Amino acid sequence: MFSETTLEKNNRQLAIWLFVICALIYGMIILGGATRLTESGLSMVDWKPIMGIVPPIGEDEWQATFEKYQQFPEFQKINKNRGMDLEGFKSIFYFEYGHRVLGRLIGLAFLLPFLYFLIKGKVHSKLTTRFVIMFILGGLQGVLGWYMVKSGLVNNPAVSQYRLTAHLGAAMAIYIFIFWTALNLLRPQTTNSEAPAKLRRKAIAITGIIILMILSGGFVAGTDAGFVFNTFPLMNGYFAVPGMYEMSPFYMNWFENVATIQFNHRIIAYLLCLMIPALWFMSKRYTLAQSSKTILNLFFAMLVIQVALGISTLLLVVPVTLGVMHQGGALLLLTLALMVNHELRRNSFQLN
């Protein structure tokens, strides 16, 4: 049986550990975006969960690895014509290699401290199942990542936008699960929050739309929709370009028509540009704790930064650095949305 003081101390240690895991997952998602933008994701043509942590050593091993890559469509249809040599192969190999190694390190960074906390009796029985689920989900995410890569090792040297978005969505879901658990451990929610239901509902809706925006970004990346219609605010002179809904059946336009995919991503961004400021202004009607004010201000400011990043990325035709920053900004916006929701659930508010 934990005393209250011991429980709070243990929960704080667990929360810090989980926040570190979230930071690593954040880095994993950023590195995944860089891997995608540098066209490095298909450079490792096999999956060795254990031995794959050791890179090629020596010129002979590098040459053998390069020759294996040369047997697959990406080299035969794209990089052969570009004159890729061994040094060029190494430059893309290390992105994908780093992405996979970081995934394994996250697994160790989760498992070893978890076992330590469990042995030391610092994990409340109600949390054990939750932590086990987190670890299993992380392992399944690795399998899903390989399933995604496999889609680009066949005739068409490009990963499926469906599998790419599923992989991104799963990473986001794991991040949300762990981050929310850490928030609850560090700052437990109260059951008598006086925050008006309207404010809480709006924050939940905004969070859902941010998740939808990130998923739509997966389809933008998977179809290279960011490399077309690189004008703003109109799309090559149109608000809605011709041909947006020419595919049949109709719903396929949302997932395979690059014009529709980019249009939808813009519309979701416009919606957030209305809803987040509305939440911010609505919150001014209430007396908030200073922590809540700070988080809401950061949330609003991050929206402005993210919009600027998105427009810049589009107009400059997706340079790698800006593309990665835009993806990172989306996840940071989601993080702040989670913090806003948590604040609204735990603090008391009074109408001014």
C-alpha positions in Angstrom: 0.0 0.0 0.0 1.5 3.4 -1.0 1.4 6.4 1.3 0.2 9.5 -0.4 3.7 11.1 -0.4 5.3 7.9 -1.8 2.6 7.6 -4.4 3.2 11.2 -5.6 6.9 10.7 -5.7 6.6 7.5 -7.7 4.1 9.0 -10.1 6.4 11.9 -10.7 9.3 9.6 -11.6 7.1 7.6 -13.9 5.8 10.8 -15.5 9.3 12.0 -16.2 10.3 8.7 -17.7 7.2 8.7 -20.0 7.9 12.3 -21.1 11.4 11.2 -22.1 9.8 8.4 -24.2 7.5 10.9 -25.8 10.4 13.1 -26.7 12.1 10.0 -28.3 8.9 9.2 -30.2 8.7 12.9 -31.3 12.3 12.5 -32.7 11.3 9.3 -34.3 8.4 10.9 -36.2 10.7 13.8 -37.2 13.3 11.4 -38.5 10.7 9.5 -40.3 9.7 12.7 -42.1 13.3 13.4 -43.1 13.6 9.8 -44.3 10.5 10.3 -46.5 11.6 13.6 -47.9 15.1 12.5 -48.7 13.7 9.4 -50.5 15.7 7.1 -48.1 12.9 4.9 -46.9 13.5 2.0 -49.3 17.3 1.9 -48.9 17.2 -1.1 -46.5 15.5 -3.9 -48.4 15.2 -6.4 -45.5 14.1 -6.4 -41.9 16.3 -7.9 -39.2 14.8 -6.8 -35.9 17.8 -8.0 -33.8 20.9 -8.1 -36.1 19.7 -5.0 -38.1 21.2 -2.7 -35.5 24.7 -3.5 -36.9 25.4 -1.4 -40.1 27.6 -2.6 -42.9 31.3 -2.6 -41.8 34.1 -2.4 -44.3 34.0 -1.8 -48.1 33.0 -5.4 -48.9 29.9 -5.3 -46.7 28.9 -1.9 -48.1 29.2 -3.2 -51.6 27.2 -6.3 -50.9 24.4 -4.2 -49.3 24.4 -1.8 -52.3 24.2 -4.7 -54.7 21.2 -6.1 -52.8 19.6 -2.7 -53.1 20.3 -2.6 -56.9 18.0 -5.6 -57.3 14.9 -3.6 -56.3 12.7 -1.2 -58.4 13.8 2.1 -56.7 17.3 1.7 -58.0 16.4 0.1 -61.3 13.7 2.6 -62.2 15.0 5.8 -60.5 18.4 5.9 -59.0 20.2 4.0 -61.7 19.2 6.8 -64.1 20.5 9.3 -61.6 23.9 7.6 -61.6 23.8 6.7 -57.9 27.1 5.2 -56.7 28.1 3.7 -53.4 28.6 7.0 -51.7 25.2 8.2 -52.9 23.6 5.0 -51.5 25.3 5.5 -48.1 23.7 9.0 -47.9 20.2 7.6 -48.1 21.0 4.4 -46.2 21.9 6.2 -43.0 18.5 8.0 -42.7 16.6 4.8 -42.8 19.2 3.0 -40.6 18.9 5.8 -38.0 15.1 5.6 -38.1 15.2 1.9 -37.4 17.9 2.0 -34.7 16.0 4.8 -32.9 12.9 2.6 -32.9 14.9 -0.1 -31.2 16.4 2.3 -28.7 12.9 3.6 -27.8 11.9 0.0 -27.1 14.9 -0.4 -24.7 14.3 3.0 -23.1 10.8 1.9 -22.3 11.4 -1.8 -21.3 14.4 -1.4 -19.0 13.1 1.4 -16.8 9.7 -0.3 -16.7 11.2 -3.5 -15.4 13.2 -1.4 -12.8 10.2 0.5 -11.6 8.2 -2.8 -11.5 10.8 -4.6 -9.4 11.2 -1.6 -7.1 7.4 -1.6 -6.5 7.0 1.9 -7.9 4.3 0.9 -10.4 0.8 0.9 -9.1 -1.1 -2.2 -10.0 -3.6 -0.3 -12.1 -0.7 1.1 -14.3 1.0 -2.2 -15.1 -1.5 -3.3 -17.7 -1.4 0.1 -19.3 2.4 0.0 -19.6 2.4 -3.5 -21.0 -0.1 -2.3 -23.7 2.2 0.6 -24.5 5.1 -1.8 -25.1 3.1 -4.2 -27.2 1.9 -1.3 -29.4 5.4 -0.1 -29.9 6.4 -3.6 -31.1 3.4 -3.7 -33.5 4.4 -0.3 -34.8 7.8 -1.7 -35.9 5.9 -4.5 -37.8 3.6 -1.9 -39.4 6.7 0.1 -40.4 8.1 -2.9 -42.3 4.7 -3.6 -43.8 4.8 0.0 -45.2 8.3 -0.4 -46.6 7.4 -3.7 -48.3 4.8 -1.8 -50.4 7.6 0.0 -52.1 9.8 -3.0 -52.8 7.6 -4.3 -55.6 6.9 -3.0 -59.1 6.2 0.6 -58.0 9.1 2.1 -56.0 6.9 4.1 -53.7 5.3 3.2 -50.4 1.6 3.0 -50.3 0.0 6.3 -49.0 -2.4 4.1 -47.1 0.3 2.2 -45.2 2.3 5.4 -44.7 -0.6 7.2 -43.1 -1.4 4.1 -41.0 2.2 4.1 -39.8 2.1 7.8 -39.0 -1.3 7.5 -37.3 -0.2 4.6 -35.2 2.9 6.6 -34.0 0.6 9.5 -33.2 -1.8 7.3 -31.3 1.0 5.8 -29.2 2.4 9.3 -28.5 -1.1 10.5 -27.4 -1.6 7.4 -25.1 1.8 7.8 -23.4 1.7 11.6 -23.2 -1.8 11.7 -21.6 -0.8 9.0 -19.1 2.3 11.1 -18.2 0.1 14.2 -17.7 -2.3 12.3 -15.4 0.6 11.0 -13.3 2.2 14.4 -13.0 -0.9 16.4 -12.5 -3.9 14.2 -11.6 -7.3 15.4 -13.0 -10.0 16.5 -10.7 -13.6 15.2 -11.0 -15.2 18.6 -10.1 -13.7 20.9 -12.8 -15.9 23.9 -13.2 -14.7 24.6 -16.7 -17.8 25.0 -18.8 -18.8 22.0 -20.9 -18.8 24.2 -24.1 -15.2 25.1 -23.6 -14.2 21.5 -23.0 -16.1 20.3 -26.0 -14.5 22.9 -28.3 -11.0 21.8 -27.1 -11.9 18.1 -27.8 -13.2 19.0 -31.2 -10.0 21.0 -32.1 -7.9 18.1 -31.0 -9.8 15.8 -33.2 -9.4 18.1 -36.2 -5.6 18.4 -35.5 -5.4 14.6 -35.6 -7.3 14.7 -38.9 -5.0 17.3 -40.2 -1.9 15.2 -39.4 -3.5 12.1 -41.1 -4.3 14.2 -44.1 -0.7 15.3 -44.1 0.2 11.6 -44.4 -1.7 11.4 -47.6 -0.1 14.6 -48.8 3.3 13.0 -48.2 2.3 9.6 -49.6 1.1 11.0 -52.9 3.6 13.8 -53.2 0.7 16.2 -53.3 2.8 18.9 -51.7 4.8 19.2 -54.9 1.9 20.4 -57.0 -0.2 23.6 -56.8 2.6 25.5 -55.1 0.8 28.8 -54.8 -1.1 30.5 -52.0 -3.8 31.4 -51.2 -5.2 30.0 -54.4 -4.2 26.7 -56.1 -2.8 27.8 -59.4 -5.4 30.6 -59.6 -8.3 28.5 -58.3 -9.9 28.1 -54.9 -10.9 24.5 -56.0 -9.0 23.4 -59.0 -10.7 21.5 -61.9 -10.5 17.8 -61.7 -10.7 17.5 -57.9 -13.5 15.0 -58.1 -12.9 13.3 -61.4 -12.1 9.8 -59.9 -14.7 7.1 -59.5 -15.8 6.0 -57.0 -16.1 9.4 -55.5 -14.4 8.7 -52.2 -11.2 7.7 -53.9 -10.5 11.4 -54.6 -9.9 11.9 -50.9 -7.0 9.4 -50.9 -5.6 9.3 -54.4 -6.4 12.5 -56.2 -3.5 14.9 -55.4 -5.6 18.0 -56.0 -8.3 16.9 -53.6 -5.8 15.7 -51.0 -4.0 19.1 -51.0 -7.3 21.0 -51.0 -8.6 19.0 -48.0 -5.3 19.7 -46.1 -5.7 23.4 -46.7 -9.4 23.4 -45.7 -8.6 21.6 -42.4 -5.9 24.2 -41.7 -8.4 27.0 -42.4 -10.8 25.4 -40.0 -8.2 25.3 -37.3 -7.4 29.0 -38.0 -11.0 29.8 -37.0 -11.4 27.4 -34.1 -8.2 27.8 -32.1 -8.5 31.6 -31.9 -12.2 31.2 -31.0 -11.2 28.9 -28.1 -8.6 31.4 -27.0 -11.0 34.4 -27.1 -13.7 32.3 -25.4 -11.3 31.4 -22.6 -10.8 35.1 -21.8 -14.3 35.1 -20.3 -13.1 33.0 -17.5 -10.6 33.4 -14.6 -7.9 30.8 -15.4 -4.9 29.5 -13.5 -1.7 30.9 -14.8 -0.6 27.6 -16.2 -3.8 27.4 -18.2 -3.3 30.9 -19.6 0.3 30.1 -20.6 -0.7 26.9 -22.4 -3.5 28.5 -24.3 -1.2 31.4 -25.3 1.4 28.9 -26.5 -1.3 27.0 -28.4 -2.4 30.1 -30.2 1.2 31.1 -31.0 2.0 27.6 -32.3 -0.9 27.8 -34.7 0.6 31.0 -36.2 4.0 29.3 -36.5 2.6 26.2 -38.0 0.6 28.1 -40.6 3.7 30.1 -41.6 5.6 26.8 -41.9 2.9 25.3 -44.0 2.7 28.2 -46.4 6.5 28.4 -46.7 6.9 24.7 -47.3 4.3 24.9 -50.0 5.6 28.0 -51.8 9.2 26.7 -51.7 8.1 23.3 -53.0 8.8 21.2 -49.9 12.5 21.7 -49.0 13.6 19.0 -46.6 14.3 21.3 -43.7 11.0 23.1 -43.9 9.1 19.9 -44.5 10.5 18.3 -41.4 9.8 21.5 -39.4 6.2 21.5 -40.6 5.7 17.9 -39.5 7.3 18.6 -36.2 5.1 21.7 -35.8 2.0 19.6 -36.3 3.0 17.2 -33.6 3.8 20.1 -31.3 0.4 21.7 -32.0 -1.2 18.3 -31.0 0.9 18.2 -27.9 -0.3 21.6 -26.8 -3.9 20.6 -27.6 -3.6 17.7 -25.3 -2.2 20.0 -22.6 -5.1 22.3 -23.1 -7.6 19.5 -22.7 -5.9 18.3 -19.6 -6.0 21.8 -18.1 -9.7 22.1 -18.8 -10.3 18.8 -17.0 -8.3 19.6 -13.8 -8.6 23.3 -13.1 -11.5 25.4 -11.7 -12.7 28.3 -13.7 -14.9 31.3 -12.8 -16.8 33.6 -15.2 -15.3 37.1 -15.2 
